[in-house]
Amino acid sequence: MAQQNTEDYTCIDFYNARGLLRKWRTDQVRNSGPIIEMWEHVLSRAPSSLGDELWPILEQVCISAMDVARHDIVLDTIQRLDKKFPNSNRVRRLQAMRLESLGKFSEATYLYDNLIKADPTKGDKTEAINTLNEHLKTYINDTEAWKQLSELYFSENDLLRGIHCLEELMLSNPHNPIYFRRLGEARYTLGGQENYEMAKKYFEYALEANPNCLRSSVGLMLVCNQLIQCKSLSASKKNDTVNKYEDVLKNTISIIEDAEAGSEGLDHEWIIRELECHRKMND
């Protein structure tokens, strides 16, 4: 059961309200009620102070307003975005979502169909990458665009450019464990001792921020295993890495056991056996 949030978001200061909305966008958290409260009582009173970040905030507020049936705010934010970005498919998507929220399903479907037909990229990743790069020349603080661009680069196996996008995202949210984990995964995929050592640090940072992340824990375990096999690794570093490997293996098993305890009908014993075999292979 989700813990009830009793914080009064109408009294939060401008800086913290802006930071919270940015964090929730980055973490893909949909706290619709608090977002509307902070917009109405705090951020909407000085929108010019938001700079280019106003536009992703308006989109965030628009979607949150649909969730809580604040159709007045939905219409206002769409009109602002449409004025700034005429003929934008992202704004048209919001318009379709608004129609859907109002129960006008046939009109919404018609608009969605037109969006699919009018999409200039139609799955063309190269065109999508070019479009996002042009967009970011003007709106450099658009974290959603940086995130989309990083995933496009990774899908094209352009790991270095994908890493650059994640590093840009880190500037706006330097403690986000998801970014650390993705950077660790990218460096691990690149391979080589230098990249493995960087990946190890990123996975460690990710686990410091979120100790129960199975993906980060497994990532750190795998990268430690690769480093142990690097012939040029010094004896002291190898010893430290072996110890780290043992610690993270225990952490990984603990995360899996905790997940099993909280989930009826799930059996993770086979995974734990595989992890134990993996450890014995490295003894």
C-alpha positions as CSV (number, residue, x, y, z in Angstrom):
1,M,0.0,0.0,0.0
2,A,1.4,3.4,-0.9
3,Q,2.2,5.7,2.0
4,Q,-0.2,8.7,2.1
5,N,1.6,12.0,1.4
6,T,0.5,14.7,3.8
7,E,3.0,17.4,2.7
8,D,1.6,20.8,1.9
9,Y,3.0,21.5,-1.6
10,T,1.2,24.9,-1.8
11,C,3.8,26.3,0.7
12,I,7.0,25.0,-0.9
13,D,9.4,27.6,-2.2
14,F,10.0,28.2,-5.9
15,Y,13.5,26.6,-6.1
16,N,12.4,23.4,-4.4
17,A,9.2,23.2,-6.4
18,R,11.2,23.5,-9.7
19,G,13.6,20.9,-8.5
20,L,10.9,18.4,-7.5
21,L,9.2,18.6,-10.8
22,R,12.5,18.1,-12.6
23,K,13.3,15.1,-10.4
24,W,9.9,13.5,-11.0
25,R,10.2,14.1,-14.8
26,T,13.6,12.4,-14.7
27,D,12.4,9.5,-12.5
28,Q,9.2,9.2,-14.5
29,V,7.1,9.7,-11.3
30,R,3.5,10.8,-11.8
31,N,2.6,12.7,-8.7
32,S,-0.3,14.5,-10.3
33,G,-1.9,16.1,-7.3
34,P,1.3,17.7,-5.9
35,I,2.4,18.8,-9.4
36,I,-0.8,20.7,-9.9
37,E,-0.6,22.3,-6.4
38,M,3.0,23.5,-7.0
39,W,2.1,24.8,-10.5
40,E,-1.0,26.7,-9.3
41,H,0.4,28.1,-6.1
42,V,4.1,28.5,-6.8
43,L,5.6,28.1,-10.3
44,S,2.8,29.7,-12.4
45,R,3.3,33.0,-10.5
46,A,6.7,33.5,-12.1
47,P,6.9,31.4,-15.3
48,S,9.5,33.6,-16.9
49,S,11.9,32.6,-14.1
50,L,11.8,29.0,-15.5
51,G,13.5,29.9,-18.8
52,D,13.4,27.1,-21.3
53,E,12.4,24.6,-18.6
54,L,8.9,26.2,-18.7
55,W,8.0,24.0,-21.8
56,P,8.7,20.5,-20.3
57,I,7.1,21.7,-17.1
58,L,3.9,22.8,-19.0
59,E,3.8,19.4,-20.7
60,Q,4.2,17.7,-17.3
61,V,1.5,19.9,-15.7
62,C,-0.8,19.2,-18.7
63,I,-0.6,15.4,-18.3
64,S,-1.0,15.7,-14.5
65,A,-4.1,18.0,-14.9
66,M,-5.7,15.3,-17.1
67,D,-5.1,12.8,-14.2
68,V,-7.0,15.0,-11.7
69,A,-9.7,16.3,-14.2
70,R,-8.5,19.9,-14.1
71,H,-9.6,20.5,-17.7
72,D,-9.1,24.3,-17.3
73,I,-5.4,23.7,-16.7
74,V,-5.2,21.2,-19.5
75,L,-6.6,23.7,-22.0
76,D,-4.4,26.5,-20.8
77,T,-1.1,24.5,-21.0
78,I,-1.9,23.1,-24.4
79,Q,-2.7,26.6,-25.7
80,R,0.6,27.9,-24.4
81,L,2.6,25.0,-25.9
82,D,0.7,25.3,-29.2
83,K,1.6,29.0,-29.4
84,K,5.3,28.3,-28.7
85,F,5.5,25.2,-30.9
86,P,2.9,25.5,-33.7
87,N,2.3,22.2,-35.6
88,S,4.2,20.2,-33.0
89,N,3.4,16.5,-32.9
90,R,4.0,16.5,-29.2
91,V,1.4,19.2,-28.7
92,R,-1.0,17.3,-31.0
93,R,-0.5,14.2,-28.9
94,L,-1.5,16.2,-25.8
95,Q,-4.6,17.4,-27.7
96,A,-5.5,13.8,-28.5
97,M,-5.0,12.8,-24.9
98,R,-7.2,15.7,-23.8
99,L,-10.0,14.5,-26.1
100,E,-9.6,11.0,-24.7
101,S,-9.8,12.3,-21.1
102,L,-13.1,14.1,-22.1
103,G,-14.5,10.9,-23.4
104,K,-14.4,12.0,-27.0
105,F,-12.8,8.7,-28.2
106,S,-13.6,8.8,-31.9
107,E,-12.1,12.3,-32.2
108,A,-9.1,11.2,-30.2
109,T,-8.6,8.1,-32.4
110,Y,-8.9,10.2,-35.5
111,L,-6.1,12.6,-34.2
112,Y,-3.9,9.7,-33.1
113,D,-4.3,8.1,-36.6
114,N,-3.3,11.4,-38.2
115,L,-0.3,11.7,-35.9
116,I,0.9,8.2,-37.0
117,K,0.5,9.1,-40.7
118,A,2.1,12.5,-40.4
119,D,5.1,11.4,-38.3
120,P,8.0,12.4,-40.5
121,T,10.4,9.9,-38.9
122,K,8.1,6.8,-39.1
123,G,10.7,4.7,-37.3
124,D,13.6,6.4,-39.1
125,K,16.1,6.6,-36.2
126,T,18.6,8.7,-38.1
127,E,15.9,11.4,-38.8
128,A,14.8,11.2,-35.2
129,I,18.3,11.7,-34.0
130,N,18.8,14.7,-36.3
131,T,15.5,16.2,-35.1
132,L,16.4,15.9,-31.4
133,N,19.9,17.3,-32.0
134,E,18.4,20.4,-33.7
135,H,15.9,20.7,-30.9
136,L,18.6,20.6,-28.2
137,K,20.5,23.4,-29.9
138,T,17.7,25.7,-28.8
139,Y,16.4,23.9,-25.7
140,I,19.6,22.5,-24.1
141,N,17.9,21.9,-20.7
142,D,15.2,19.6,-22.1
143,T,16.0,16.5,-20.1
144,E,13.4,14.4,-21.8
145,A,15.0,15.1,-25.2
146,W,18.5,14.2,-23.9
147,K,17.0,10.9,-22.5
148,Q,15.3,10.1,-25.8
149,L,18.5,10.9,-27.7
150,S,20.6,8.7,-25.5
151,E,18.3,5.7,-26.0
152,L,18.3,6.2,-29.8
153,Y,22.1,6.3,-29.8
154,F,22.2,3.1,-27.7
155,S,19.7,1.4,-30.0
156,E,22.1,2.2,-32.9
157,N,25.1,0.9,-30.9
158,D,26.5,4.4,-30.9
159,L,27.6,4.0,-27.3
160,L,29.9,7.0,-27.0
161,R,27.3,9.5,-28.1
162,G,24.8,7.8,-25.9
163,I,27.2,8.2,-23.0
164,H,27.6,11.9,-23.8
165,C,23.8,12.4,-23.6
166,L,23.7,10.7,-20.2
167,E,26.5,12.9,-19.0
168,E,24.4,15.9,-20.1
169,L,21.5,14.6,-18.0
170,M,23.8,14.2,-15.0
171,L,24.3,18.0,-15.0
172,S,20.6,18.5,-14.2
173,N,20.3,15.6,-11.8
174,P,23.8,14.5,-10.6
175,H,22.5,11.9,-8.1
176,N,20.1,10.0,-10.2
177,P,20.9,6.2,-9.8
178,I,19.3,5.4,-13.1
179,Y,21.8,7.5,-15.0
180,F,24.7,6.0,-13.1
181,R,23.4,2.5,-13.9
182,R,23.0,3.3,-17.6
183,L,26.5,4.8,-17.8
184,G,27.8,1.6,-16.1
185,E,26.0,-0.6,-18.6
186,A,27.3,1.4,-21.5
187,R,30.9,1.4,-20.3
188,Y,30.7,-2.4,-19.6
189,T,29.4,-3.0,-23.1
190,L,32.3,-1.0,-24.6
191,G,34.7,-3.3,-22.8
192,G,38.4,-3.0,-21.9
193,Q,40.0,-2.4,-18.6
194,E,39.6,1.3,-18.6
195,N,35.9,1.1,-19.4
196,Y,35.4,-1.7,-16.8
197,E,37.0,0.5,-14.1
198,M,34.7,3.4,-15.0
199,A,31.7,1.0,-15.1
200,K,32.6,-0.3,-11.7
201,K,32.5,3.2,-10.2
202,Y,29.2,4.0,-11.9
203,F,27.5,0.9,-10.6
204,E,28.9,1.6,-7.1
205,Y,27.4,5.1,-7.2
206,A,24.1,3.6,-8.4
207,L,24.0,1.2,-5.5
208,E,24.9,3.8,-3.0
209,A,21.8,5.8,-4.1
210,N,19.6,2.6,-4.4
211,P,21.1,-0.4,-2.6
212,N,18.1,-2.6,-3.6
213,C,18.5,-2.2,-7.3
214,L,19.0,-5.8,-8.7
215,R,20.1,-4.5,-12.1
216,S,22.9,-2.4,-10.6
217,S,24.0,-5.1,-8.3
218,V,24.2,-7.7,-11.1
219,G,26.0,-5.1,-13.2
220,L,28.6,-4.5,-10.6
221,M,29.1,-8.2,-10.0
222,L,29.7,-8.8,-13.8
223,V,32.1,-5.9,-14.2
224,C,34.1,-7.1,-11.1
225,N,34.3,-10.5,-12.7
226,Q,35.7,-9.0,-15.9
227,L,38.2,-6.8,-14.0
228,I,39.5,-9.9,-12.1
229,Q,40.4,-11.5,-15.4
230,C,42.4,-8.4,-16.6
231,K,46.1,-9.4,-16.6
232,S,47.3,-5.8,-16.3
233,L,45.3,-5.2,-13.1
234,S,47.6,-4.7,-10.1
235,A,47.7,-7.3,-7.3
236,S,46.2,-4.8,-4.8
237,K,43.4,-3.8,-7.1
238,K,42.7,-7.4,-8.0
239,N,42.4,-8.3,-4.3
240,D,40.1,-5.3,-3.7
241,T,38.0,-6.3,-6.7
242,V,37.7,-9.9,-5.5
243,N,36.5,-8.6,-2.1
244,K,34.0,-6.3,-3.8
245,Y,32.8,-9.2,-6.0
246,E,32.1,-11.3,-2.9
247,D,30.2,-8.4,-1.2
248,V,28.1,-7.6,-4.2
249,L,27.3,-11.3,-4.8
250,K,25.9,-11.5,-1.3
251,N,24.0,-8.3,-1.9
252,T,22.5,-9.7,-5.1
253,I,21.4,-12.8,-3.4
254,S,19.9,-10.8,-0.6
255,I,17.9,-8.6,-3.0
256,I,16.5,-11.7,-4.7
257,E,15.6,-13.4,-1.4
258,D,13.8,-10.3,-0.2
259,A,11.9,-10.1,-3.5
260,E,10.9,-13.7,-3.2
261,A,9.7,-13.2,0.4
262,G,7.4,-10.4,-0.7
263,S,6.0,-12.2,-3.7
264,E,3.8,-15.3,-3.3
265,G,4.4,-18.1,-5.8
266,L,7.8,-16.9,-7.0
267,D,10.8,-19.2,-6.7
268,H,14.2,-17.7,-7.2
269,E,16.3,-20.6,-5.9
270,W,17.5,-21.5,-9.3
271,I,18.9,-18.0,-9.8
272,I,20.7,-18.1,-6.4
273,R,22.2,-21.5,-7.4
274,E,23.4,-20.0,-10.6
275,L,25.0,-17.1,-8.7
276,E,26.7,-19.5,-6.3
277,C,28.1,-21.5,-9.3
278,H,29.3,-18.3,-10.8
279,R,31.2,-17.5,-7.6
280,K,32.8,-21.0,-7.4
281,M,34.0,-20.6,-11.0
282,N,35.9,-17.5,-9.9
283,D,37.5,-19.0,-6.8
